[in-house]
Each structure stands twice: as structure tokens, then as C-alpha cells.
């Protein structure tokens, strides 16, 4: 067995186990940590496919930022009371979504691109998939790329608009004013005799 | 038995990599030990104290005494702590901080791995370091530790964005993600180093680096006046020592990266002049890299001795409302300059 094949099976096993743990563990923090492990092993699998740029990006963006915030929220949940309620109506919806996903994956796997004989050609030595990806992304797919960026921007503005509450009683610091304060504004030296309160 | 298992050259390569890792990590551990000594001495002098002076001549054996003390102390597991995660957290903090050293170029041709996406690799690993602290805070079952971990998560995610954008500037000038290629793109003497055209980004990068490693003045994660010791409040003995090690090697890493990305790495400031050709010490070499890295390591201690701790809302404001706009504007300026025909 080639070393790559061995690694593939190793990562594949870890990935499946971690993904299974992420949906079955009752403790939400443990589930989130399993999700991180499964993302990380997925990144390692991409690395095996010589897509090191995408692989590191997966680690950087998803594990390094998105899942940190995910954990941030999940950790706020009280520790010894896992609050995952088993509701029947959720189960029906979940099964429907899962069925659709399985069907889609099956169609993708049956496509000729995924057949064992469709091995990619070995890349030439000076080939950089980072450059290749960049040139495709900013030329052939520039419009789709821009559209995705605009969609994200709309999502950001929407999220802020939904959560922004303007509270009239809210005390706000003004850093510019704070840093302009001088000694004379705050401190008054007297000669030590008691004064009538002003 | 598979082919690669009986192939001697494979095992030689594995041995070579392990040896290389040792050659980097053992000196790094020694530097961390004496970095703590330097910190206590320098901060002592800044505050007109002597710093450690009892163990050995001028207190030089103090770090060794500290290491022995930490290793012989008991690791206390708090009641109700999440055992496995509690012990995993120090390692989760240490591994990324050490792993990033694999791609750092020390001199021309002197590196463990010369990978194409080196800059991204370093950025990805430094962002993973946050997990050690977050897991530690949660697993300790202590409100102080949890609050520290929450602050850490928010702070690291905020400053990582500014840090990433600052590195985009380096990327635009060098046209490569490979760290060695980035250094080579700065060759030609001190005026060709990236710190001049990227001055605002350099400042953003350095300050974000201080914030990412939770050093003063950005150490609200362990702010002792409100959180006792923050995320590592429940850790003792060698588990605490591992956190310490992770923090200090991350500081050295940020210093090394600042030297590499903005100050020409191993290149000499006099490169190409006749003086440099006449005096070999003044020519490019690993000593320049060491000198530059040591300077930024000193800056970390200097900041600590100089600035009072930021308030939490000030940290968030600086990250989101000052640094990110500054980097975005400078990236636009760089792009415009590139478009107008300026290069280098």
C-alpha cells in the first residue's frame, strides 16, 4: 500500500468518526470540538490532493475564525444541562434534508468525474495551484465572484441591521474626548482650608 | 510490506526532518527560558528595580530554578473540570506555536520546509493557537477562566483580520506567499526592505501581534486586577509551564516574522555596498536575522514596561475601527500605485 493511500484511509476514518461524534455527542462543546477535528482532517485530505492553498484556507477561515466564534456561543450554554431537545417535528425536517443530501451526493459520486479511472494528471513541477485558482477566479468567474462578495456584504449589513438596538439610555464613551482630557479639566488644587460645598 | 517501508531514503528523509526540528526547537526552548529572565531584568530596569539577582551571578540561573520548580510541582485537576480537555488545552496551545517555526527561513537556504503557501501556513497556525486558551477556559470549570477565554476568542478573531490584511500588503509587494521569496524580494539594501512602503501595515502587524499573543497592553485575557489570572487560573506546575512556553514562543515567532516580512530577514542593511563586501560580518547572514528578531523581542518587553493596559472596549475599537480601515486603505493605495506603474 502506498503511503498516500495509508494516509487517506487514516484521515478518512478520523473524519468520519469526528463527524459522527459531532452529531451524536450530547455535550455541545464536545460536539463543536469534534466538528473542528472533522474540518481539520478534511483540510488534510485536501492537502493529499495537492490543493494546499485551499487546504490552508480551510484551516485559516473555518477553524481559525468561524469555529472560534461558534465555540464562543456554545460555551455560553450552561455546562451540565445540554439543552438539545428531541422534538419530533425537527426530526422529520432533518430526515428530509438528509435524504436530499444523500441523493445529491449519490448523483455526484455516480458522475464519471468520480470514477476510479478518472485520475488527475500529475501536475508539472512549477505549477502553482494558488496562481491557477487566482487567475481563474478573477477572469473566467469574475462575475460570479463579485456576486458572491455582494451577497456576503448584504448578509453582513442585514445581520447588523437585525441586531442593532439603539438605546436612548445607553452611556457611550467618546474616545476622542477622553484622550483630550487634561489635568486642568479634572483636578483643582486648593490651599488646604475647607471650603463651602459648591 | 509496502515499498516505501523498505526504502532507506524515505527513512533518511524522516530522520533529517526530525533532526532539523530538534535543531530549531532545542535552541528555541533555551531562548524562551532566558527570554523570561530578560523580561524580568528589562522590566525591572524600566521600573528602577534590579530584577532577579539571587540565583547564580546576576541571577543568571533563575530560569533554570524556575523550570525545576514548575516541573516538580503537582498538576492540580479542579473538581468538576473536564479532565481530558483540561489536559489537552496546554498542548493545543503549544503545538501551533512550535509548528509555525517549520517554515521560518533563518538564512539563505537555511530552513526546515520551503513551502509555497508559507505565509498562509503561518497565519493559519497562529490562528489555531487561540483554541488552547479557549479550551482551557471552558474545561477549568471556573468563571474567571471562562471569562478570560471569552475575551480571548473575541480579541483574537478581531485582530486576526487586521493581521491578515497587513500581510496582504507584503503579498502585493513580493508577489509570493513563500517566506524565502518574500525575503529575496527585499534584497538591495535597507531602502528596499518592505517597512518603508508598508509603514502603516507594519505598525498594524506589530500591534496586532502583541494583541494576538495576549501581551501587555492587550492582556485583558489574564488581567489580574479583574480576572485573577484569566484562562490559566486553575493551571499549576508543568501544565502552566506549557502555556507559558506557548506564549513566549509565539512572541518570538511574531518577532521573527516581523523581521522576515518587513525588515529583510537575513539580508544586511548595507547589502551590495563596498563596505559589506570588504567586511564579511556586515554582509547578509543569519546574524542579521537574529539581531532583528532580538530587537522586536525587546520591543515586546518595552511595550510591557511602557503602556498601561487597554480597557476592553478600547481594544475592540482599536481593532475594528482603526486598524481594519487603515489596512484596507493602504491596500487600495498599494493597488493604485501598482496600477500607476510604481513597482517595488
Interface residues (C-beta under 8 A of the other chain):
Chain A: X1 X2 X3 X6 X29 X33 X36 X52 X53 X56 X57 X59 X60 X63 X64 X65 X68 X69 X71 X72 X75 X76 X79 X128 X130 X173 X175
Chain B: X2 X3 X4 X85 X115 X116 X117 X120 X121 X123 X124 X127 X128 X130 X131 X134 X135 X137 X138 X141 X146 X149 X150 X153 X154 X156 X157 X160 X161 X164 X177 X313 X314 X317
